[in-house]
Every structure is written in C-alpha cells, then in structure tokens.
C-alpha cells in the first residue's frame, strides 16, 4: 500500500531531508514550497500525511492546516515549528493537527518514527483507533469521556500533548475533574511509570507548603531533626500536580519560578542546588488573569505555567454526559462497597438528574449517586429515591409543585411532545427527506391515549378533556 506524503516547506534542504528519510517503495513524497502549490497538489490527489511548516511565504501553516482538514479530513497533518513557538504547536493540535515537530529536529530517527506511525495509522484503524487509545488511558484513571464535543476536544488535546515537555494549566469550576484530567495526562505520558504527586496549595500554610515542595535540611527550623526530601526531589522524572496554585504566596511563587527557569531548587536551610526533572501541571478555579492584573499572581510565573491551557466546562453545560456519569459512578460505588450488582436507574430518574444544574459539578453528582446507591435495597432507582432538592428543582422547571408531581403525568407530557415533533415531520414537503414513518406516530399516539386514560382511572370524560378532543373522538380512537 502506497502512502502519499505532502511536504510543504520553503527550505529545500527540509524537502530533501524528508525525501531521504522516507525514501522507500511505500512512501510517495510530494514536496512544494508554499500553500499555493499545495492547493494544486491537494486538488490532484489524496494525501495520507501532510508535513506543514508554520512559516510559509504566502500564508501560515495553521491556515493551510484548516484548509486541508476541510478538503481532505482523513489527511493526518503534522506542523513543523521553530524553537520557542510551542504555543503555535499547541494551537495546531487544537485545530486538528495530529502532532507537531520542533525545529531544529533533535533526531532524524524520531522524525521517521512519527511520520511512519501516522502513515501506518489507517491500516490499523479498524483494530486500534486513536480514540480507543484515549479511552483505554482514561479507564486507567477512572475518567469518563462522555459525548460532549467540547470535552472530547479538551481530552484529545491533553492526550496529544502528554508526551511533550510542556507545562499545563487546567482551569475550571470546583468539582469539574481537574485532578482526574491531570492524572490522565500523566498516565498518557512517558512518565507514567514514575510518581504522580498531587498537592493542594490552598490547604497548607506557607511554611508547610514550602517544606513539602522543597524539603529541608537538618536544623533548618525548630524541630527539623533530620534531612527530608521534598516533592520536587521525590517526583523526579514524574509529574507534580499543583492544585489551586492561585492560593500560593508570593514567596512560594518566586521559588516555583526558579525551578521552572533553572530546573534546580534548594532545600530549606540548604546551600547546594538540586536538579529535578518534573512535569508540572497546575490547576485553578479562580480567574487567574484577574489575579495577574491585580498583581496577586506573578505574570512571569503565569506565562511559564500557561503553555498549554485546558479549560473544563461545568457539568451543566455537558448534560448529555450525565447519564454516562451516573452509570459509571453507580458501578464504582457498588464495587467499592461490595454490592453484587449496581442498581438500574429508570428513564425518568435519569431525565430528572439530567435537568438538575449541578453547581457542584461532577463531585456533587458522585456524592449524590453514592448516597442513593448505599441507601437502595431494591436494585432499581426511580424518582422517589432522588433527593428532594433535585425533585423540587425539576418540578419548578416544569411548572409543578413537588407535592403534586406525578411520574405518570410527566410521561404523558413527554409523549405529547413526541407526538408534536412527529406531526412536524409528517409533512408532504419533507417526503423522502426525513425518517418519519406513519406507523411510529400511530404507536406513540396509542400509548399517549392509554396512559392518559390510566392516569384518570378510566374516566373517559376527564381523559378526553386532557387530550383536547371530544368523548366521541376518544371512543373512536379507542376502538381503532
């Protein structure tokens, strides 16, 4: 199988380099100088891989990347950037680039491996897609990916930068899963076999935080009877997750900046610098830009940490994922407390949970599911098992009082909405353009009528009034 590779770079030596390292019967290399020439080649044939230099004489590599993803979505694009333009590379990944390479290349063998892995991707796609790799990694840390497009984009970016030597700043409301995302990045990186150390900067006093991070020498302060290694020393070759870094004092910020700039630190009371190779991931629920403007957070440290920015959206903005979270948490709680099987949630219970705003985000949802599962003895969770504040919130949204809320009435309202939608599809102008089937409308209407009559205990007069039809029409429909 031939692999068509497009090289877009104005430097002839780069073109020659790729022709040489990819010179085989498998790869068919096409090299051009600029975007205009690339457009012509893209119109002539399909490419499996495109190597794009960021700086082109007639456009930017990012513009060309977006063009290629539009005209040839299956083409795997790799952006090549000059040293120091890591922000551009990360932006490229967010726009759909498969990977990026920094110039000058550290190793030609590494370049060859990256291109070959991308080129071979399609042959392995049916067995092991990139997303399956992401899901497998997510499972190891208990992370729910869900179906939210925005969250999938964040997680994909996190996966792609996991092996890069870049610092990551995760922002999001309390309870959105910043810790889990940090663990995911560590698990997806080549540091996964070394320590992942989380520390909450807001939970420790300044002196204790300093000692935890950097360690101390014997006699550094009253009560320090021996030398103690800090996290920067213990987590060498691993990952350090600094949660709520915005709470750190100015003194701590200065010391962190030094580690980032030099890769060295001093223990408290120490005089000899100690080298460390630690991947730093930070997180905050504060508006850190405002803190920088008000000089409560150092600007130079902010720029060092904010190389890759991952913003987690609140759970209320990804309600399509709530059902998956509920099932995942129910299974987790059941396993943790040796329940034989996790309980099942009724459709109505799941719908009510989806409608709740969850201001405490994923953490609040887990707490609620834990309480529900531990109290349950029936194996089936219905609306009656949900907390009152969740039911009250749902009742208010539907214009009902909690005292007169009825699951049966709610189901009737849902069926009415479905019928309204199906009637909209039952339009001669849409014939052949929609999936509408008359039989489906008849079946839903039948259930709607049956449930309404059941709700009114067989009283046809009340049922007909609720349905908005005459008794005669209702009798006719019953006979049908």
HUZI-V564704 format. One record per residue. OMEGA is omega in radians with two decimals (999 if undefined). NEAR is the number of other ideal C-beta (glycine too) atoms within 10 Angstrom. D_LAST is the distance of its C-alpha to the last C-alpha in Angstrom with 2 decimals. Layout:
omega | near | d_last
OMEGA | NEAR | D_LAST
OMEGA | NEAR | D_LAST
This chain:
omega | near | d_last
3.13 | 8 | 61.43
3.12 | 10 | 63.11
3.11 | 21 | 62.53
-3.12 | 17 | 63.09
3.11 | 25 | 64.77
3.07 | 26 | 65.47
3.12 | 25 | 68.47
-3.09 | 28 | 68.79
-3.12 | 23 | 72.15
3.13 | 14 | 75.13
-3.10 | 13 | 77.61
-3.13 | 10 | 78.68
3.08 | 7 | 79.90
3.10 | 18 | 76.38
3.14 | 19 | 75.01
-3.14 | 12 | 77.75
-3.11 | 17 | 77.10
3.08 | 21 | 73.45
-3.11 | 15 | 74.31
-3.06 | 10 | 76.81
3.10 | 17 | 74.78
-3.10 | 21 | 71.72
3.09 | 10 | 73.82
3.14 | 10 | 72.20
-3.09 | 6 | 70.29
-3.03 | 13 | 67.02
3.05 | 19 | 67.30
-3.01 | 15 | 67.53
3.02 | 20 | 68.99
-3.09 | 19 | 68.81
3.10 | 19 | 70.96
-3.06 | 19 | 71.03
-2.99 | 18 | 72.92
-3.09 | 16 | 70.38
-3.13 | 20 | 66.78
3.11 | 12 | 67.27
3.13 | 16 | 68.26
3.12 | 24 | 65.39
-3.13 | 17 | 62.86
-3.13 | 9 | 64.27
3.14 | 16 | 64.12
3.11 | 22 | 60.56
-3.07 | 8 | 59.55
-3.12 | 9 | 61.25
3.14 | 11 | 59.86
3.12 | 11 | 57.82
3.10 | 23 | 59.63
-3.12 | 21 | 58.76
3.04 | 25 | 61.28
3.07 | 28 | 62.89
-2.99 | 27 | 66.00
3.04 | 26 | 66.41
-3.11 | 22 | 69.44
-3.10 | 21 | 68.65
3.07 | 16 | 71.48
-3.03 | 21 | 71.18
-3.09 | 9 | 73.28
3.07 | 14 | 70.44
3.05 | 16 | 67.68
3.11 | 17 | 66.85
3.14 | 27 | 65.45
3.09 | 17 | 62.46
3.13 | 14 | 61.56
3.09 | 25 | 61.87
-3.13 | 24 | 59.82
3.10 | 15 | 56.91
-3.12 | 15 | 57.25
-3.13 | 24 | 57.19
3.09 | 16 | 54.13
-3.04 | 9 | 52.33
3.12 | 11 | 53.44
-3.03 | 17 | 53.71
-3.09 | 8 | 51.61
-3.13 | 11 | 52.49
3.12 | 21 | 56.21
-3.05 | 23 | 57.83
3.07 | 27 | 60.25
-3.14 | 22 | 63.34
3.08 | 28 | 65.27
-3.09 | 25 | 69.06
3.07 | 22 | 70.74
-3.14 | 13 | 74.31
3.09 | 8 | 75.63
-3.14 | 8 | 74.61
-3.10 | 18 | 71.41
3.13 | 18 | 69.08
3.10 | 15 | 66.91
-3.13 | 17 | 66.22
3.13 | 26 | 65.27
3.09 | 24 | 62.78
3.12 | 18 | 61.27
3.12 | 27 | 60.93
3.13 | 23 | 58.97
3.12 | 18 | 56.64
3.07 | 14 | 56.09
3.10 | 17 | 55.18
3.13 | 24 | 58.55
-3.11 | 19 | 58.62
3.04 | 19 | 62.07
3.10 | 25 | 65.38
3.11 | 18 | 69.03
3.04 | 17 | 71.98
-0.11 | 16 | 75.06
-3.10 | 7 | 77.64
3.13 | 14 | 75.98
-3.05 | 10 | 77.23
3.10 | 8 | 76.73
3.13 | 12 | 76.03
3.10 | 10 | 74.61
3.10 | 11 | 72.05
-3.14 | 19 | 71.10
-3.11 | 13 | 70.73
-3.12 | 11 | 68.53
-3.13 | 17 | 66.17
-3.13 | 24 | 65.77
3.13 | 17 | 65.37
3.10 | 14 | 62.74
-3.12 | 21 | 60.74
-3.13 | 20 | 61.28
-2.99 | 14 | 60.21
-3.06 | 18 | 57.10
-3.13 | 14 | 54.77
-3.11 | 10 | 55.75
-2.96 | 11 | 54.85
-3.07 | 12 | 51.76
-3.09 | 7 | 49.29
-3.01 | 7 | 50.96
-3.12 | 11 | 52.21
3.10 | 12 | 51.19
-3.10 | 15 | 52.91
3.08 | 13 | 49.86
3.08 | 11 | 49.83
3.12 | 12 | 53.46
-3.13 | 20 | 52.60
3.12 | 13 | 49.83
3.12 | 12 | 52.20
3.13 | 22 | 54.85
-3.14 | 21 | 52.42
-3.10 | 12 | 51.42
-3.14 | 12 | 55.09
3.11 | 17 | 55.32
-3.13 | 13 | 51.86
3.07 | 20 | 50.68
-3.12 | 18 | 47.00
3.12 | 17 | 46.65
-3.08 | 18 | 43.06
3.12 | 11 | 41.27
-3.12 | 17 | 42.94
-3.11 | 10 | 44.67
3.14 | 12 | 47.54
3.11 | 21 | 48.21
3.10 | 16 | 48.06
3.11 | 14 | 50.60
-3.09 | 20 | 52.86
3.10 | 25 | 52.65
3.09 | 17 | 53.34
3.13 | 17 | 56.36
-3.13 | 24 | 57.57
-3.07 | 21 | 57.36
-3.13 | 21 | 59.27
-3.05 | 24 | 62.09
-3.10 | 21 | 62.45
3.13 | 15 | 65.41
3.13 | 19 | 67.08
-3.11 | 11 | 70.09
3.05 | 15 | 68.52
-3.05 | 16 | 67.92
3.04 | 26 | 64.42
3.12 | 21 | 63.37
3.11 | 25 | 59.94
3.13 | 20 | 58.67
3.12 | 20 | 55.68
3.07 | 17 | 54.70
3.08 | 13 | 55.54
-3.11 | 20 | 53.19
3.08 | 24 | 51.89
-3.13 | 21 | 53.43
3.13 | 23 | 56.78
-3.13 | 17 | 58.45
3.11 | 15 | 55.86
3.09 | 25 | 56.18
3.11 | 26 | 59.96
3.10 | 23 | 59.69
3.12 | 23 | 57.44
3.12 | 27 | 60.11
-3.11 | 24 | 62.75
-3.13 | 20 | 60.74
-3.05 | 23 | 60.20
3.08 | 21 | 63.90
3.06 | 10 | 66.97
-2.97 | 20 | 68.05
-3.14 | 17 | 65.30
3.08 | 8 | 67.79
-3.00 | 17 | 69.89
2.88 | 15 | 69.32
-3.06 | 20 | 66.62
3.07 | 18 | 68.01
3.06 | 16 | 66.00
3.14 | 17 | 67.88
-3.07 | 15 | 66.74
-3.12 | 23 | 69.41
-3.07 | 14 | 68.31
-3.06 | 11 | 68.60
3.03 | 17 | 72.30
-3.05 | 9 | 75.45
-3.09 | 13 | 77.36
3.13 | 14 | 80.17
3.11 | 10 | 77.86
3.13 | 22 | 75.63
3.13 | 20 | 78.75
3.13 | 20 | 79.96
-3.08 | 17 | 76.58
-2.95 | 25 | 76.40
-3.10 | 24 | 80.02
3.13 | 23 | 81.60
3.07 | 22 | 85.08
3.08 | 17 | 88.61
3.12 | 10 | 90.62
-3.12 | 12 | 92.07
3.10 | 16 | 89.81
-3.11 | 11 | 89.09
3.13 | 6 | 89.84
3.11 | 6 | 88.37
-3.03 | 15 | 87.88
3.13 | 8 | 89.88
3.10 | 8 | 88.80
3.14 | 14 | 87.28
3.11 | 17 | 83.48
3.08 | 14 | 81.35
-3.07 | 19 | 78.69
3.14 | 22 | 75.22
3.12 | 26 | 76.50
-3.11 | 17 | 78.78
-3.07 | 14 | 76.40
3.13 | 24 | 73.53
-3.08 | 16 | 75.73
3.14 | 13 | 73.74
-3.09 | 20 | 70.55
3.06 | 24 | 68.34
3.14 | 25 | 68.98
-3.14 | 25 | 66.04
-3.13 | 26 | 67.26
-3.12 | 21 | 64.48
-3.14 | 18 | 64.90
-3.14 | 26 | 68.01
3.12 | 23 | 68.04
-3.09 | 17 | 69.42
-3.13 | 24 | 72.50
3.10 | 14 | 75.85
-3.14 | 12 | 77.94
3.10 | 12 | 80.39
3.14 | 21 | 77.71
3.13 | 19 | 76.39
-3.12 | 13 | 79.91
3.08 | 17 | 80.24
3.13 | 25 | 76.84
-3.14 | 16 | 77.85
3.11 | 15 | 81.00
-3.12 | 20 | 79.09
-3.10 | 16 | 76.81
-3.01 | 11 | 79.80
-3.04 | 11 | 82.20
-3.11 | 14 | 80.22
3.08 | 13 | 82.73
3.08 | 21 | 82.97
2.96 | 17 | 85.50
3.04 | 22 | 85.08
-3.12 | 17 | 86.05
-3.11 | 14 | 89.81
3.13 | 15 | 89.94
-3.09 | 7 | 92.04
3.11 | 8 | 90.91
3.12 | 13 | 87.80
-3.13 | 18 | 85.17
3.10 | 11 | 82.98
3.07 | 21 | 79.25
-3.06 | 13 | 76.42
3.01 | 23 | 73.28
-3.11 | 25 | 69.98
3.02 | 21 | 69.14
-3.14 | 28 | 65.59
3.14 | 27 | 65.33
3.10 | 25 | 62.51
3.00 | 22 | 62.14
3.14 | 18 | 59.61
3.01 | 15 | 62.03
-2.99 | 11 | 62.47
3.09 | 20 | 65.45
3.08 | 12 | 66.26
3.11 | 11 | 66.87
3.09 | 16 | 69.11
-3.13 | 18 | 71.07
3.14 | 11 | 71.53
3.08 | 8 | 72.74
3.04 | 9 | 75.05
3.08 | 13 | 73.57
-3.04 | 22 | 72.73
-3.14 | 18 | 75.15
-3.10 | 11 | 74.21
3.09 | 13 | 76.00
3.12 | 22 | 74.17
-3.13 | 19 | 70.83
3.10 | 12 | 71.45
-3.08 | 18 | 72.50
-3.02 | 24 | 69.35
3.09 | 17 | 66.81
3.03 | 18 | 67.13
-3.12 | 24 | 63.50
3.09 | 16 | 61.12
-3.10 | 23 | 57.75
3.12 | 11 | 55.57
3.14 | 25 | 52.81
3.12 | 15 | 49.91
-3.09 | 17 | 48.59
-3.12 | 26 | 45.52
3.10 | 15 | 43.56
3.07 | 13 | 43.90
-3.06 | 22 | 42.48
3.12 | 15 | 39.42
-3.12 | 13 | 37.77
-3.01 | 20 | 40.36
-3.13 | 22 | 39.81
3.12 | 17 | 37.31
3.08 | 13 | 39.86
-3.11 | 20 | 42.61
-3.12 | 23 | 40.73
3.12 | 16 | 40.17
-3.12 | 18 | 43.77
3.11 | 22 | 45.26
3.10 | 22 | 43.28
-3.13 | 16 | 44.64
-3.13 | 16 | 48.10
3.13 | 20 | 48.26
3.13 | 17 | 47.00
-3.11 | 10 | 49.69
-3.08 | 11 | 52.39
3.03 | 10 | 51.81
2.99 | 6 | 51.19
-3.10 | 16 | 47.58
3.11 | 6 | 46.15
3.08 | 9 | 43.09
3.13 | 21 | 41.96
3.06 | 20 | 39.03
3.10 | 15 | 35.58
3.11 | 23 | 34.29
3.14 | 15 | 30.66
-3.13 | 12 | 28.91
3.13 | 17 | 29.20
3.12 | 22 | 32.90
-3.14 | 17 | 33.64
3.13 | 17 | 32.00
3.11 | 24 | 34.08
3.11 | 24 | 37.19
-3.07 | 16 | 36.55
-3.11 | 16 | 36.48
-3.04 | 22 | 39.78
3.06 | 14 | 42.83
3.13 | 23 | 45.12
3.04 | 12 | 48.45
3.05 | 17 | 50.19
-3.02 | 21 | 48.45
-3.13 | 23 | 48.16
3.12 | 16 | 50.76
3.14 | 16 | 48.80
3.13 | 19 | 45.57
-3.14 | 18 | 47.50
3.14 | 13 | 48.99
-3.13 | 20 | 45.63
3.12 | 24 | 44.09
-3.14 | 16 | 47.24
-3.11 | 13 | 47.00
-3.08 | 21 | 43.30
-3.11 | 21 | 43.84
3.12 | 12 | 46.98
-3.00 | 9 | 45.35
3.06 | 18 | 42.19
-3.04 | 5 | 42.13
-3.09 | 9 | 38.44
3.12 | 11 | 38.13
-3.12 | 11 | 35.10
3.09 | 23 | 35.73
-3.08 | 15 | 33.15
-3.11 | 20 | 33.66
3.14 | 9 | 35.51
-3.08 | 17 | 38.22
3.11 | 19 | 39.00
-3.08 | 12 | 41.99
-3.10 | 9 | 41.48
3.09 | 11 | 42.90
3.11 | 18 | 40.31
3.13 | 16 | 37.42
3.12 | 15 | 39.12
3.14 | 16 | 39.51
3.14 | 22 | 35.83
3.13 | 18 | 34.91
3.13 | 11 | 37.25
-3.09 | 12 | 35.76
3.07 | 13 | 32.30
3.13 | 6 | 33.70
2.99 | 16 | 33.31
-3.12 | 9 | 35.95
-3.09 | 13 | 36.41
-3.13 | 7 | 36.24
3.12 | 8 | 32.65
-3.11 | 16 | 31.44
3.07 | 12 | 28.28
-3.14 | 15 | 27.05
-3.14 | 12 | 23.50
3.12 | 16 | 23.76
3.13 | 18 | 25.26
3.10 | 17 | 22.47
3.13 | 21 | 19.98
3.12 | 14 | 22.37
3.11 | 15 | 22.61
3.10 | 19 | 18.89
3.11 | 18 | 19.06
3.12 | 10 | 22.03
3.12 | 16 | 20.40
3.11 | 15 | 17.57
-3.14 | 9 | 20.44
-3.13 | 13 | 22.33
3.08 | 19 | 19.61
3.09 | 12 | 19.07
3.12 | 11 | 22.83
-3.14 | 14 | 22.72
-3.02 | 15 | 20.12
-3.13 | 11 | 23.08
-3.13 | 5 | 24.42
-3.13 | 6 | 27.89
-3.09 | 12 | 27.09
-3.13 | 9 | 25.75
-3.10 | 4 | 27.64
3.14 | 9 | 29.15
-3.12 | 13 | 26.57
-3.09 | 7 | 24.63
3.04 | 16 | 21.25
-3.09 | 12 | 18.37
-3.11 | 9 | 14.98
3.14 | 7 | 13.36
3.13 | 14 | 15.28
3.14 | 17 | 13.97
-3.12 | 12 | 10.28
-3.14 | 12 | 11.60
3.14 | 16 | 13.81
3.12 | 19 | 11.48
3.14 | 14 | 9.31
3.13 | 15 | 12.78
-3.13 | 19 | 14.00
-3.12 | 20 | 11.66
-3.12 | 14 | 12.33
3.13 | 18 | 16.02
3.10 | 21 | 16.35
3.12 | 19 | 15.20
-3.12 | 12 | 17.51
-3.13 | 17 | 20.24
3.03 | 16 | 20.28
3.07 | 8 | 20.39
3.14 | 9 | 17.24
-3.05 | 12 | 18.49
-3.12 | 13 | 15.55
3.14 | 10 | 18.20
-3.14 | 14 | 19.83
3.14 | 22 | 16.74
3.12 | 21 | 15.62
3.14 | 15 | 19.26
-3.13 | 16 | 19.48
3.13 | 19 | 16.49
3.13 | 8 | 18.13
3.14 | 14 | 15.43
3.10 | 11 | 15.51
-3.12 | 12 | 14.27
3.13 | 9 | 12.51
3.14 | 12 | 10.65
3.11 | 19 | 9.85
-3.14 | 12 | 8.73
-3.14 | 11 | 6.36
3.10 | 14 | 5.01
3.14 | 13 | 5.42
-3.14 | 6 | 3.81
999 | 9 | 0.00
